[in-house]
Amino acid sequence: MVTQIGRSTDPSTAEHRDDVAGPEVASFRYNNPGAQYPSARSARFGQTGYGIIGGNHKIARFPSPVNGAASNFDLLSRSYVGMKIGEAGTKWTGAHGFGVPGYDPNATLTKEMVDDPVQAIPLLKAIASRESGKGNNLSEEQWRQAHKMFKAGSADAYLDGLAVEVEIHLPAGGGPSGAGLLKRAREHIGEQYVNCLVPKDDPHWHGPWDCAEFVSWLVYQEAGRLYGCLDDTAPPATADAYTGAWKADLERLGKRVSVEEAAGTAGGIVLRYPPGAGKMGHIAVCDGRGGTVEAKGQRYGVVADTVHGRGWHTGILIPDIAYGTSPPIKVNPPAIAYEINAPNMDKTIVMRIQEALAAKGFDPGLIDGDFGLNTQAALVRFQQAEGMVVDGMMGPETAAALDVSLDTGPVGPLPATGAPFGSLPPEAQQLLVLFLMMLSKEKPMAADPAKPGQGLELLLPLLLQSALTGKQLDITQLLAVLATGKPIAAQPLNTVPAPVVQAQPQAPQAPADLITQLLPILYERLTGKPWPGTEQKTDAPANANVPVLSRPSVQLSAGALGIVTILQALGSIGMPFNLGGGATDKVSTTAGTLSTLIPLITGAVGATGGWGALAGIGANLLGGIVSAFGKKN
């Protein structure tokens, strides 16, 4: 699809039907990020007609997503300023009422927000992402262009007011030059992107392109030599260009320069290496002022973009091509980027990325908060499927397409009641994910009978103490246990009191000696080891050759106990026997009691090998209880 920025049109285009078929979502096909209706006003921004989409709805068509986004900004400014953002989202979507993702529905949309590109662009990105379900098809530079067009008042005013493009001075004596390379590149803006083979010796080729084929074709057309191909001695019509070959030719043929020098040179080239063998990197031609011309991806085509805010590994100047002299340009690195070996990555955000990839069918492997090879491979597959720059890096554009936030704060407005996970506070979500993550590493049956369920073994003292005493888990201690791999001592336990809803008479508390009797027995029967701090005990598990934590029933019970304990600590269900004293109704107390006892009893049955063995343990436990009460009385 041609995506050259178009000029203003006639208001009659609002009545001109012009359907666009294809597999892409409607907002992409019609270059209309916000999927707005046609109108006479939209002709100012280049509207060319309208199409009919699902539900017999009309959608305005534009020649470029820049035109469409500019019209979307104009619509926001004219018809939505002064509304609550939640109400604006409802109106925009035709009363579907989904709001604007990531924004407080009670906040007011102001004119200052729409006029400020720093605030307006993320807002319209959020709207566009929800409309498409897969982000948007504008580059960062195109978003900036769209907002400038909106501020100019029309496509004509924007295009007429543009500064003269980087002036291209071709060498007086002719010959290959960086300026000539850039001039050729600009002639193909708006052409289609497809991962394909391009005949380098065809001067009339007008797409499709991929990024490496585009730049290799430009070099051959300008300098008459192959560069960046798997075989630079192959016939030009069949030579296959590849970013990995660009990296190899750079080492073999030169000339390597800094990204800053390439960015400041008309016709300079910037390269991002492939994320792995056989994977795709990215490459672009620089305009000498911080801009680029590149075959960016299937959803973008050949576009003018920017060198800033992106990850580049090196700059390249082609031997035998003459370049003008100009100072280097300071290139701004990505404000935020997640990739292998990137510094200061937030594990919570990495897990968010992994969960989003998995939800869309791109398996990142274990959801563990580590950005490793599996996560990178899943991200690359996602980028390929979405027609984006395939670089294995999670930046703002890929995050928008994946519909995931890279912010460390809360993500979007809180869901309505009835969403049990999303409504939890962030630290509670992290705790629950951490516990489930640990459980996911456990095997149904231990490969090494000598080391069954190690993670569960470390956590059981904390879980049992919390479940039976009505005290809340301390996240700091839980993390320390998992990080060090060492079990906690039986006393003292670092717990914090469970929250109390209101002052009321305390329920009878279980005798301290009862807890002292119960915890070691349960722990020993589940793990086959004495309670931490009492290692002098020598009692063995029911079957020394098959440790009980390798039994699925025990592992599932321990997992259920952990989740129940977290929910009790968060106040979602009551404590067993109202031990915390915070329950206000019998239903909550009953639910808390059963939720605790069922996994305990199930695990105990699995650990002992049946009800008969459990009866013997019960007799011992009953004796301990009687003894404990005897001491009290």
C-alpha positions as CSV (number, residue, x, y, z in Angstrom):
1,M,0.0,0.0,0.0
2,V,1.4,3.4,-0.9
3,T,1.8,5.6,2.2
4,Q,3.1,8.8,0.8
5,I,1.7,11.8,2.7
6,G,-1.2,13.3,0.7
7,R,-2.5,16.8,0.3
8,S,-5.8,18.2,1.3
9,T,-8.8,17.0,-0.7
10,D,-12.4,18.1,-1.4
11,P,-15.2,17.7,1.2
12,S,-17.1,15.6,-1.3
13,T,-14.7,12.7,-0.5
14,A,-16.9,12.1,2.6
15,E,-19.5,10.7,0.2
16,H,-17.1,8.8,-2.0
17,R,-17.1,5.1,-1.2
18,D,-13.7,3.5,-1.7
19,D,-13.4,0.1,0.0
20,V,-10.0,-1.5,0.8
21,A,-9.9,-5.3,1.1
22,G,-7.1,-7.2,2.7
23,P,-6.1,-9.3,5.8
24,E,-5.0,-6.3,7.9
25,V,-7.3,-4.7,10.5
26,A,-9.4,-1.8,9.2
27,S,-7.5,1.0,10.9
28,F,-4.3,-0.2,9.1
29,R,-6.0,-0.8,5.7
30,Y,-7.6,2.7,5.7
31,N,-4.6,4.5,7.2
32,N,-6.9,5.7,10.0
33,P,-5.3,4.9,13.4
34,G,-8.4,6.0,15.3
35,A,-10.9,4.5,12.8
36,Q,-12.9,7.7,12.7
37,Y,-15.9,8.2,10.5
38,P,-15.7,10.2,7.2
39,S,-16.5,13.9,7.3
40,A,-16.2,17.0,5.3
41,R,-13.7,18.3,7.9
42,S,-11.4,15.3,7.4
43,A,-10.8,16.4,3.8
44,R,-8.5,19.1,5.2
45,F,-6.2,16.3,6.2
46,G,-6.3,14.3,2.9
47,Q,-9.4,12.1,3.2
48,T,-9.8,10.3,-0.1
49,G,-13.1,8.4,0.6
50,Y,-14.6,5.9,3.0
51,G,-15.2,2.2,3.3
52,I,-17.7,-0.1,5.0
53,I,-16.4,-2.4,7.7
54,G,-17.9,-4.7,10.3
55,G,-21.3,-3.8,11.6
56,N,-22.0,-1.7,8.5
57,H,-19.9,1.1,10.0
58,K,-18.2,3.7,7.8
59,I,-14.5,4.4,8.1
60,A,-12.6,7.3,6.5
61,R,-9.8,6.5,4.2
62,F,-6.5,8.4,4.0
63,P,-3.5,8.2,1.7
64,S,-1.1,7.8,4.7
65,P,-1.4,7.0,8.4
66,V,0.2,10.5,8.9
67,N,-2.9,12.1,7.3
68,G,-5.2,9.8,9.3
69,A,-3.6,10.5,12.7
70,A,-3.6,14.2,12.0
71,S,-7.4,14.1,11.4
72,N,-7.8,12.0,14.6
73,F,-5.9,14.7,16.6
74,D,-8.2,17.3,15.0
75,L,-11.3,15.3,16.0
76,L,-10.1,15.0,19.6
77,S,-9.5,18.7,19.8
78,R,-12.8,19.7,18.3
79,S,-15.2,17.2,19.9
80,Y,-13.7,15.7,23.0
81,V,-11.8,18.4,24.9
82,G,-13.5,19.0,28.2
83,M,-14.9,15.5,28.6
84,K,-13.8,12.9,31.1
85,I,-11.4,10.5,29.4
86,G,-13.7,7.6,30.2
87,E,-16.6,9.4,28.6
88,A,-14.4,10.3,25.6
89,G,-13.5,6.7,25.2
90,T,-17.1,5.6,25.3
91,K,-18.1,8.3,22.7
92,W,-15.2,7.5,20.4
93,T,-16.0,3.8,20.2
94,G,-19.7,4.3,19.7
95,A,-20.8,3.5,23.3
96,H,-18.8,0.4,23.6
97,G,-17.3,2.1,26.7
98,F,-13.9,0.6,27.0
99,G,-12.3,4.0,27.9
100,V,-8.7,4.8,27.0
101,P,-6.2,2.1,28.2
102,G,-3.7,3.4,30.7
103,Y,-5.6,6.6,31.5
104,D,-7.7,7.5,34.6
105,P,-11.3,7.5,33.3
106,N,-12.1,10.4,35.6
107,A,-9.3,12.7,34.3
108,T,-10.4,15.5,32.1
109,L,-9.1,15.8,28.5
110,T,-7.8,19.3,28.1
111,K,-6.8,21.4,25.1
112,E,-3.3,21.6,26.5
113,M,-3.1,17.8,26.4
114,V,-4.1,17.6,22.8
115,D,-1.9,20.5,21.7
116,D,1.2,19.1,23.4
117,P,2.7,16.3,21.3
118,V,4.4,14.8,24.4
119,Q,0.9,14.1,25.9
120,A,-1.2,13.9,22.7
121,I,0.8,11.2,20.9
122,P,0.7,8.6,23.7
123,L,-3.1,9.3,24.1
124,L,-3.9,8.7,20.5
125,K,-1.5,5.7,20.4
126,A,-3.6,4.2,23.3
127,I,-6.8,4.8,21.3
128,A,-5.3,3.4,18.1
129,S,-4.0,0.3,19.9
130,R,-7.4,-0.5,21.3
131,E,-9.1,0.1,18.0
132,S,-6.8,-2.3,16.2
133,G,-6.0,-4.7,19.0
134,K,-2.4,-4.7,17.7
135,G,-0.8,-1.3,18.2
136,N,-0.5,1.1,15.3
137,N,1.3,1.3,11.9
138,L,3.1,4.6,12.4
139,S,6.7,5.1,13.1
140,E,7.7,7.6,15.8
141,E,8.7,10.1,13.2
142,Q,5.3,9.7,11.5
143,W,3.5,10.4,14.8
144,R,5.5,13.6,15.1
145,Q,4.6,14.5,11.5
146,A,0.9,13.8,12.2
147,H,0.8,16.1,15.2
148,K,2.6,18.9,13.2
149,M,0.0,18.5,10.4
150,F,-2.8,18.8,13.0
151,K,-1.3,21.9,14.4
152,A,-0.8,23.3,10.9
153,G,-4.5,22.9,10.3
154,S,-4.4,21.0,7.1
155,A,-2.3,18.7,5.0
156,D,-1.6,21.5,2.5
157,A,-0.5,23.9,5.2
158,Y,1.8,21.3,6.7
159,L,3.4,20.3,3.4
160,D,3.7,23.9,2.2
161,G,5.3,24.9,5.4
162,L,7.9,22.1,5.5
163,A,11.5,23.3,5.6
164,V,13.4,22.5,2.4
165,E,14.6,18.9,2.6
166,V,18.3,18.3,3.3
167,E,19.8,19.9,0.3
168,I,21.5,17.3,-1.9
169,H,24.7,18.5,-3.6
170,L,25.8,15.9,-6.2
171,P,29.5,16.0,-7.0
172,A,30.3,18.3,-9.9
173,G,32.2,15.6,-11.7
174,G,29.6,13.0,-11.2
175,G,30.4,9.7,-9.7
176,P,29.0,7.7,-6.8
177,S,28.1,9.9,-3.8
178,G,26.3,9.7,-0.4
179,A,24.1,12.5,-1.7
180,G,23.2,10.4,-4.7
181,L,22.4,7.4,-2.5
182,L,20.1,9.5,-0.3
183,K,18.4,11.0,-3.4
184,R,17.6,7.6,-4.8
185,A,16.3,6.4,-1.4
186,R,13.8,9.3,-1.2
187,E,12.3,8.5,-4.5
188,H,10.9,5.2,-3.1
189,I,9.2,6.5,0.1
190,G,5.7,5.0,0.3
191,E,6.6,1.8,-1.5
192,Q,5.7,-1.6,-0.1
193,Y,7.7,-3.8,2.3
194,V,7.9,-7.6,1.8
195,N,10.7,-9.9,2.8
196,C,11.9,-10.7,-0.7
197,L,14.8,-10.9,-3.2
198,V,15.3,-7.7,-5.2
199,P,17.2,-7.7,-8.5
200,K,20.0,-5.2,-7.8
201,D,20.6,-4.5,-11.4
202,D,17.0,-3.4,-12.2
203,P,17.0,0.4,-12.1
204,H,13.2,0.5,-12.5
205,W,12.4,-1.6,-9.4
206,H,9.8,0.1,-7.3
207,G,9.2,-2.5,-4.6
208,P,8.5,-4.5,-2.7
209,W,11.6,-4.2,-0.5
210,D,13.0,-5.4,2.7
211,C,15.5,-3.3,4.7
212,A,18.7,-5.0,3.5
213,E,17.6,-5.5,-0.1
214,F,16.6,-1.8,-0.2
215,V,20.0,-0.5,0.9
216,S,22.0,-3.1,-1.2
217,W,20.0,-2.1,-4.3
218,L,20.7,1.6,-3.6
219,V,24.4,0.9,-3.3
220,Y,24.5,-1.1,-6.5
221,Q,22.5,1.5,-8.4
222,E,24.8,4.3,-7.1
223,A,28.2,2.6,-7.1
224,G,27.8,-0.4,-9.4
225,R,29.0,-2.9,-6.7
226,L,27.4,-5.5,-4.5
227,Y,27.7,-4.9,-0.7
228,G,25.8,-6.6,2.1
229,C,24.9,-9.8,0.1
230,L,25.5,-13.4,1.1
231,D,27.7,-13.7,-2.0
232,D,29.0,-10.5,-3.4
233,T,30.3,-12.3,-6.5
234,A,26.8,-13.6,-7.4
235,P,24.9,-12.2,-10.4
236,P,23.3,-8.9,-9.2
237,A,19.9,-10.2,-10.2
238,T,20.0,-13.1,-7.7
239,A,22.4,-11.8,-5.0
240,D,20.6,-12.1,-1.7
241,A,21.1,-9.2,0.8
242,Y,21.0,-9.8,4.5
243,T,21.8,-7.6,7.6
244,G,24.1,-10.4,8.8
245,A,26.0,-10.1,5.4
246,W,26.2,-6.3,5.9
247,K,27.9,-7.0,9.3
248,A,30.3,-9.5,7.6
249,D,31.1,-7.1,4.7
250,L,31.7,-4.3,7.2
251,E,34.4,-6.4,8.8
252,R,35.8,-7.5,5.5
253,L,35.5,-4.4,3.3
254,G,34.8,-1.5,5.6
255,K,34.3,1.3,6.3
256,R,33.2,1.3,10.0
257,V,32.3,4.7,11.5
258,S,30.4,5.7,14.6
259,V,26.6,5.9,14.6
260,E,27.0,9.6,15.3
261,E,29.2,10.1,12.2
262,A,26.9,8.1,10.0
263,A,23.9,10.0,11.3
264,G,25.6,13.3,10.4
265,T,26.5,12.2,6.8
266,A,24.1,12.4,3.9
267,G,23.9,8.8,2.6
268,G,25.6,7.4,5.7
269,I,24.2,4.0,6.8
270,V,23.3,2.8,10.3
271,L,23.1,-0.9,11.1
272,R,21.6,-3.0,13.9
273,Y,23.0,-6.5,13.9
274,P,20.7,-9.5,13.7
275,P,19.7,-10.8,17.2
276,G,20.9,-14.3,16.3
277,A,22.1,-16.6,13.4
278,G,19.6,-16.5,10.6
279,K,17.7,-13.7,12.3
280,M,17.0,-10.3,10.8
281,G,18.6,-7.0,12.0
282,H,17.8,-3.6,10.5
283,I,19.5,-1.1,8.3
284,A,18.7,2.5,7.2
285,V,20.1,5.4,5.1
286,C,20.8,8.7,7.0
287,D,19.9,12.1,5.7
288,G,22.7,13.9,7.6
289,R,20.3,15.7,10.0
290,G,19.2,12.9,12.2
291,G,16.6,11.5,9.8
292,T,16.5,8.2,7.9
293,V,15.0,6.6,4.8
294,E,14.4,2.9,5.3
295,A,12.2,-0.1,4.4
296,K,11.0,-0.3,8.0
297,G,8.6,-3.2,8.0
298,Q,5.5,-4.6,6.5
299,R,3.2,-2.4,8.5
300,Y,5.2,0.7,7.5
301,G,6.7,0.3,4.0
302,V,9.5,2.6,3.0
303,V,9.4,5.6,5.2
304,A,11.3,8.7,6.4
305,D,12.0,8.1,10.0
306,T,14.5,9.1,12.7
307,V,17.8,7.7,13.9
308,H,17.0,8.8,17.4
309,G,15.5,6.6,20.2
310,R,16.5,3.4,18.5
311,G,19.2,0.8,19.0
312,W,22.0,0.9,16.4
313,H,25.3,-1.0,16.6
314,T,27.5,0.8,14.1
315,G,27.7,3.3,11.2
316,I,28.9,2.4,7.7
317,L,30.4,4.4,4.8
318,I,30.7,2.4,1.6
319,P,34.1,2.3,0.0
320,D,34.2,4.0,-3.5
321,I,31.4,6.3,-2.6
322,A,32.2,10.0,-1.9
323,Y,30.7,11.6,1.1
324,G,30.5,15.2,2.1
325,T,32.1,16.5,5.2
326,S,29.8,17.3,8.1
327,P,30.0,17.1,11.9
328,P,28.7,14.1,13.8
329,I,25.2,14.2,15.3
330,K,24.5,13.3,18.9
331,V,22.2,10.3,18.6
332,N,19.7,9.9,21.5
333,P,19.6,6.3,22.7
334,P,16.3,4.5,23.3
335,A,14.6,6.0,26.4
336,I,13.6,2.5,27.4
337,A,14.5,-0.8,25.8
338,Y,14.3,-4.5,26.8
339,E,16.6,-6.9,25.1
340,I,19.3,-9.5,25.9
341,N,22.0,-8.0,28.2
342,A,20.2,-4.6,28.4
343,P,21.1,-2.9,31.7
344,N,18.5,-2.1,34.4
345,M,15.7,-4.2,33.1
346,D,12.8,-4.5,35.5
347,K,11.9,-8.1,36.2
348,T,8.2,-7.2,36.7
349,I,8.1,-5.6,33.2
350,V,9.9,-8.6,31.7
351,M,7.3,-10.9,33.2
352,R,4.6,-8.6,31.8
353,I,6.2,-8.9,28.3
354,Q,6.5,-12.7,28.6
355,E,2.9,-13.0,29.7
356,A,1.7,-10.8,26.8
357,L,3.7,-12.9,24.3
358,A,2.4,-16.1,25.7
359,A,-1.2,-14.8,25.6
360,K,-0.8,-14.0,21.9
361,G,0.6,-17.5,21.1
362,F,4.3,-16.7,21.1
363,D,5.9,-19.0,23.7
364,P,8.6,-17.2,25.7
365,G,9.4,-20.4,27.7
366,L,9.4,-20.0,31.5
367,I,7.8,-16.8,32.7
368,D,10.5,-15.9,35.1
369,G,11.3,-12.2,34.6
370,D,14.6,-12.9,32.8
371,F,15.0,-11.6,29.2
372,G,16.8,-14.6,27.7
373,L,17.1,-16.4,24.4
374,N,13.6,-17.9,24.6
375,T,12.0,-14.5,25.3
376,Q,14.0,-12.9,22.5
377,A,13.0,-15.7,20.0
378,A,9.3,-15.2,20.9
379,L,9.6,-11.5,20.5
380,V,11.3,-11.9,17.1
381,R,8.4,-14.2,16.0
382,F,5.9,-11.6,17.2
383,Q,7.7,-8.8,15.3
384,Q,7.8,-10.9,12.1
385,A,4.1,-11.7,12.4
386,E,3.2,-8.1,13.0
387,G,5.3,-6.7,10.1
388,M,7.5,-4.6,12.4
389,V,11.3,-4.1,12.6
390,V,12.5,-7.5,13.5
391,D,15.3,-6.8,16.0
392,G,14.4,-8.7,19.1
393,M,14.2,-5.5,21.1
394,M,11.2,-4.4,23.0
395,G,10.8,-0.7,22.6
396,P,7.8,1.7,22.5
397,E,6.6,0.7,19.0
398,T,6.7,-3.1,19.7
399,A,5.2,-2.6,23.2
400,A,2.3,-0.7,21.6
401,A,1.7,-3.5,19.1
402,L,1.9,-6.1,21.9
403,D,-0.4,-3.9,24.0
404,V,1.9,-4.0,27.0
405,S,3.2,-1.1,29.1
406,L,6.9,-0.6,29.8
407,D,6.1,1.8,32.6
408,T,7.0,0.7,36.1
409,G,3.9,2.2,37.6
410,P,0.4,0.7,37.6
411,V,-0.8,-0.4,34.2
412,G,-4.0,1.3,33.0
413,P,-7.1,2.0,35.0
414,L,-8.1,-0.5,37.7
415,P,-10.6,-3.1,36.4
416,A,-14.1,-3.3,37.8
417,T,-14.7,-5.6,40.8
418,G,-14.8,-9.2,39.9
419,A,-11.3,-9.3,38.3
420,P,-9.5,-11.2,41.1
421,F,-6.0,-10.8,39.9
422,G,-6.0,-7.4,38.2
423,S,-7.6,-5.8,41.2
424,L,-4.8,-6.8,43.5
425,P,-2.3,-4.2,44.5
426,P,1.0,-4.4,42.5
427,E,3.0,-6.0,45.3
428,A,0.4,-8.7,45.8
429,Q,0.4,-9.4,42.1
430,Q,4.2,-9.8,42.2
431,L,4.0,-12.1,45.2
432,L,1.4,-14.3,43.5
433,V,3.2,-14.5,40.2
434,L,6.5,-15.2,42.1
435,F,4.8,-18.1,43.9
436,L,3.2,-19.6,40.8
437,M,6.6,-19.1,39.0
438,M,8.3,-21.2,41.7
439,L,5.6,-23.9,41.4
440,S,6.0,-24.0,37.6
441,K,9.6,-25.0,38.1
442,E,8.6,-28.1,40.1
443,K,8.4,-31.4,38.2
444,P,5.3,-33.6,38.7
445,M,7.8,-36.4,39.7
446,A,11.3,-35.6,40.8
447,A,14.0,-36.8,38.4
448,D,16.4,-37.1,41.4
449,P,14.6,-38.7,44.3
450,A,17.2,-37.2,46.7
451,K,16.1,-33.7,45.8
452,P,12.3,-33.5,45.5
453,G,10.4,-30.3,45.6
454,Q,13.3,-28.1,46.8
455,G,11.5,-24.8,46.3
456,L,8.4,-26.1,48.2
457,E,10.5,-27.4,51.0
458,L,12.0,-24.0,51.5
459,L,8.6,-22.3,51.6
460,L,6.6,-24.8,53.7
461,P,7.7,-23.4,57.1
462,L,6.5,-19.9,56.1
463,L,3.3,-21.2,54.5
464,L,2.4,-23.4,57.4
465,Q,3.1,-20.8,60.1
466,S,1.1,-18.2,58.2
467,A,-1.9,-20.6,57.6
468,L,-2.2,-21.8,61.1
469,T,-1.4,-18.6,63.1
470,G,-3.3,-16.0,61.1
471,K,-0.1,-14.0,60.5
472,Q,0.7,-12.4,57.1
473,L,3.6,-13.5,54.9
474,D,6.5,-11.0,54.8
475,I,7.4,-10.6,51.2
476,T,11.0,-9.6,52.1
477,Q,11.5,-12.8,54.0
478,L,10.0,-14.9,51.2
479,L,12.3,-13.4,48.6
480,A,15.3,-14.0,50.9
481,V,14.4,-17.6,51.3
482,L,14.1,-18.1,47.5
483,A,17.2,-16.1,46.8
484,T,19.5,-17.8,49.3
485,G,18.1,-21.3,48.9
486,K,18.2,-21.8,52.7
487,P,15.3,-22.8,54.9
488,I,14.3,-20.5,57.7
489,A,14.7,-21.3,61.3
490,A,11.6,-22.3,63.2
491,Q,11.9,-19.4,65.6
492,P,11.6,-16.5,65.4
493,L,9.4,-16.2,62.3
494,N,9.4,-12.7,60.7
495,T,5.7,-12.1,60.2
496,V,3.4,-9.1,60.3
497,P,-0.1,-9.0,61.8
498,A,-3.0,-9.6,59.4
499,P,-5.1,-6.4,58.9
500,V,-8.1,-6.0,61.2
501,V,-11.2,-4.6,59.6
502,Q,-12.6,-3.1,62.8
503,A,-12.2,-3.6,66.5
504,Q,-14.2,-6.5,67.8
505,P,-13.9,-9.2,70.4
506,Q,-11.1,-11.6,69.6
507,A,-11.9,-15.2,68.7
508,P,-10.4,-17.8,71.0
509,Q,-6.8,-18.3,69.9
510,A,-5.2,-21.7,69.4
511,P,-2.9,-22.6,72.2
512,A,0.8,-21.9,71.4
513,D,1.7,-25.4,72.3
514,L,-0.8,-26.7,69.7
515,I,0.9,-24.8,66.9
516,T,4.3,-26.0,68.2
517,Q,3.0,-29.6,68.0
518,L,1.3,-29.2,64.6
519,L,3.9,-27.4,62.6
520,P,6.8,-29.9,63.0
521,I,4.6,-32.9,62.3
522,L,3.1,-31.5,59.1
523,Y,6.4,-30.3,57.9
524,E,8.2,-33.5,58.6
525,R,5.5,-35.6,57.0
526,L,5.6,-33.4,53.9
527,T,9.3,-33.1,53.4
528,G,10.8,-36.2,55.2
529,K,13.0,-33.8,57.1
530,P,12.8,-32.3,60.6
531,W,11.4,-28.9,61.2
532,P,14.2,-26.3,60.7
533,G,16.0,-25.7,63.9
534,T,15.2,-29.2,65.3
535,E,17.5,-31.2,63.1
536,Q,18.3,-33.7,65.9
537,K,15.1,-35.6,65.0
538,T,15.7,-38.8,63.1
539,D,12.2,-39.8,62.0
540,A,12.2,-40.8,58.2
541,P,9.5,-40.4,55.6
542,A,6.9,-43.1,55.1
543,N,8.9,-44.5,52.2
544,A,12.6,-43.5,52.3
545,N,13.0,-44.4,48.6
546,V,10.2,-42.1,47.4
547,P,10.3,-38.7,49.2
548,V,6.8,-37.4,49.7
549,L,7.4,-34.1,48.0
550,S,7.9,-35.9,44.7
551,R,4.2,-37.0,44.9
552,P,1.9,-34.8,42.7
553,S,-0.9,-34.8,45.4
554,V,1.5,-33.3,47.9
555,Q,2.9,-30.7,45.5
556,L,-0.5,-29.6,44.4
557,S,-1.7,-29.4,48.0
558,A,1.3,-27.3,48.9
559,G,0.7,-25.0,45.9
560,A,-3.0,-24.6,46.9
561,L,-2.0,-23.9,50.4
562,G,0.4,-21.1,49.2
563,I,-2.3,-19.5,47.1
564,V,-4.8,-19.7,49.9
565,T,-2.3,-18.1,52.3
566,I,-1.7,-15.2,50.0
567,L,-5.5,-14.6,49.5
568,Q,-5.9,-14.8,53.3
569,A,-3.1,-12.3,53.8
570,L,-4.7,-9.9,51.3
571,G,-8.1,-10.2,53.1
572,S,-9.8,-11.9,50.1
573,I,-11.0,-14.8,52.3
574,G,-11.0,-15.2,56.1
575,M,-8.4,-16.8,58.3
576,P,-9.0,-20.4,59.5
577,F,-11.1,-20.4,62.6
578,N,-11.0,-16.6,62.4
579,L,-7.5,-16.7,64.0
580,G,-6.7,-13.2,62.7
581,G,-9.8,-11.8,64.3
582,G,-10.7,-9.8,61.3
583,A,-13.6,-11.7,59.8
584,T,-17.0,-10.0,60.0
585,D,-19.2,-12.9,58.8
586,K,-19.4,-16.6,59.2
587,V,-19.2,-17.2,55.5
588,S,-15.7,-15.6,55.3
589,T,-14.5,-17.6,58.3
590,T,-15.9,-20.9,57.0
591,A,-14.4,-20.3,53.6
592,G,-11.0,-19.5,55.1
593,T,-11.1,-22.6,57.4
594,L,-12.1,-25.0,54.6
595,S,-9.6,-23.4,52.1
596,T,-6.8,-24.1,54.6
597,L,-7.8,-27.5,55.9
598,I,-8.6,-29.1,52.6
599,P,-5.1,-28.8,51.1
600,L,-3.5,-29.6,54.5
601,I,-5.5,-32.8,54.8
602,T,-5.1,-33.8,51.2
603,G,-1.4,-33.2,51.4
604,A,-1.2,-35.1,54.6
605,V,-3.0,-38.1,53.1
606,G,-0.7,-38.1,50.1
607,A,2.3,-37.7,52.3
608,T,1.5,-40.6,54.6
609,G,0.2,-43.0,51.9
610,G,-3.4,-43.2,53.0
611,W,-6.0,-42.7,55.7
612,G,-4.7,-45.5,57.8
613,A,-1.3,-44.0,58.1
614,L,-2.8,-40.7,58.8
615,A,-4.9,-42.1,61.6
616,G,-1.7,-43.0,63.4
617,I,-0.3,-39.5,63.0
618,G,-3.7,-38.2,64.2
619,A,-3.4,-40.2,67.4
620,N,0.0,-38.8,68.0
621,L,-1.2,-35.3,67.3
622,L,-4.3,-35.7,69.5
623,G,-2.0,-36.8,72.3
624,G,0.1,-33.7,71.8
625,I,-3.0,-31.5,71.9
626,V,-4.3,-33.1,75.1
627,S,-0.9,-32.6,76.7
628,A,-0.8,-29.0,75.6
629,F,-4.2,-28.3,77.1
630,G,-3.2,-30.1,80.2
631,K,-0.3,-27.8,80.7
632,K,-2.6,-24.8,80.2
633,N,-5.0,-26.0,82.9
